[in-house]
Amino acid sequence: MKRPSRIRRTLRSFSKDKDLAGKDVEIAELQRRMRKAQENLEAEKQKSDSLEINLAAEKVKAETAEEARKVSQAALNVTQDNFSEVQATVEPLITDLGWLQHYGAAHIENSILYADELDWAVVALTMSS
């Protein structure tokens, strides 16, 4: 009778070895999955870090663009003010030019020659001599 108990022990031992081997395979598979998950997690972290760096760079570019827009707007305002000043100066000159083109130098000459002030100056000179 000792034999069947020895066989049972041997069978139990084989069964336990088989169970342990199965557990080892299962543990190896779980470890493989865990390594793969860790690799994926690391890749996602690197991607996230890269996106954060890109976001920071885009923010800097946006701030720089906003500053450039403000400078451009200020320059445009100065240019518009200067244009208004020049326009205010040029309009009377254009009016004067039109008058000169219409009446010409002869009219100016006649205005000077026939001015009352000139007559009075001639009278004053004549009387004083």
C-alpha positions in Angstrom: 0.0 0.0 0.0 2.8 2.3 0.3 3.1 2.4 -3.4 -0.2 4.2 -4.2 0.5 6.9 -1.6 3.9 7.4 -3.2 2.3 7.6 -6.6 -0.2 10.1 -5.3 2.6 12.2 -3.8 4.4 12.0 -7.1 1.3 12.9 -9.0 0.6 15.8 -6.6 4.2 16.9 -7.0 3.8 16.8 -10.8 0.5 18.6 -10.5 2.1 21.2 -8.2 5.1 21.6 -10.6 2.7 21.9 -13.5 0.7 24.6 -11.6 3.9 26.4 -10.7 5.1 26.3 -14.3 1.7 27.7 -15.4 2.0 30.4 -12.8 5.5 31.2 -13.9 4.2 31.6 -17.5 1.4 33.8 -16.2 3.9 35.9 -14.2 6.2 36.2 -17.2 3.2 37.4 -19.3 2.1 39.9 -16.7 5.7 41.2 -16.4 5.9 41.6 -20.2 2.6 43.5 -20.2 3.8 45.7 -17.3 7.0 46.5 -19.2 5.0 47.3 -22.3 2.7 49.5 -20.3 5.6 51.3 -18.7 7.2 51.9 -22.1 3.9 53.3 -23.4 3.6 55.4 -20.3 7.1 56.8 -20.8 6.5 57.5 -24.5 3.2 59.3 -23.6 5.1 61.3 -20.9 7.8 62.3 -23.5 5.1 63.3 -25.9 3.3 65.3 -23.2 6.6 67.0 -22.3 7.2 67.8 -26.0 3.7 69.2 -26.3 4.3 71.4 -23.2 7.5 72.8 -24.7 5.7 73.5 -28.0 2.9 75.2 -26.2 5.3 77.4 -24.3 7.0 78.3 -27.6 3.7 79.1 -29.2 2.8 81.3 -26.2 6.1 83.2 -26.6 5.4 83.6 -30.4 1.9 84.8 -29.7 3.2 87.4 -27.1 5.9 88.5 -29.6 3.3 88.8 -32.4 1.0 90.8 -30.1 3.9 93.2 -29.2 4.7 93.6 -32.9 1.1 94.3 -33.6 1.1 97.0 -30.9 4.2 98.6 -32.3 2.8 98.5 -35.8 -0.5 100.0 -34.6 1.5 102.8 -32.9 3.5 103.4 -36.0 0.3 103.5 -38.1 -1.2 106.0 -35.7 1.8 108.3 -35.9 1.8 108.0 -39.7 -1.9 108.9 -39.8 -1.3 111.9 -37.6 1.6 113.0 -39.8 -0.5 112.6 -42.9 -3.3 114.7 -41.4 -0.8 117.4 -40.5 0.7 117.4 -44.0 -2.7 117.4 -45.6 -3.7 120.4 -43.5 -0.5 122.2 -44.7 -0.9 121.2 -48.3 -4.6 122.2 -48.8 -4.0 125.9 -48.4 -1.0 125.7 -50.7 -3.2 123.9 -53.3 -5.7 126.7 -53.0 -3.0 129.4 -53.4 -1.7 127.5 -56.4 -5.1 127.6 -58.0 -5.4 131.3 -57.3 -1.9 131.9 -58.9 -2.9 129.8 -61.9 -6.1 131.7 -62.4 -4.9 135.3 -61.8 -1.2 134.9 -62.5 1.8 137.0 -61.7 0.4 140.0 -63.6 -2.5 140.3 -61.2 -0.1 140.3 -58.3 1.9 143.0 -60.0 -1.1 145.1 -60.6 -2.2 144.6 -57.0 1.1 146.0 -55.8 1.2 148.9 -58.3 -2.3 150.0 -57.6 -2.4 149.5 -53.9 -3.6 152.4 -51.8 -0.6 152.0 -49.6 1.7 152.7 -52.5 -0.2 155.8 -53.5 0.0 157.1 -49.9 3.7 156.3 -49.8 4.3 158.3 -53.1 2.3 161.2 -51.8 4.2 161.2 -48.5 7.6 161.1 -50.4 6.5 163.9 -52.7 5.3 166.1 -49.8 8.4 165.6 -47.9 10.7 166.6 -50.7 
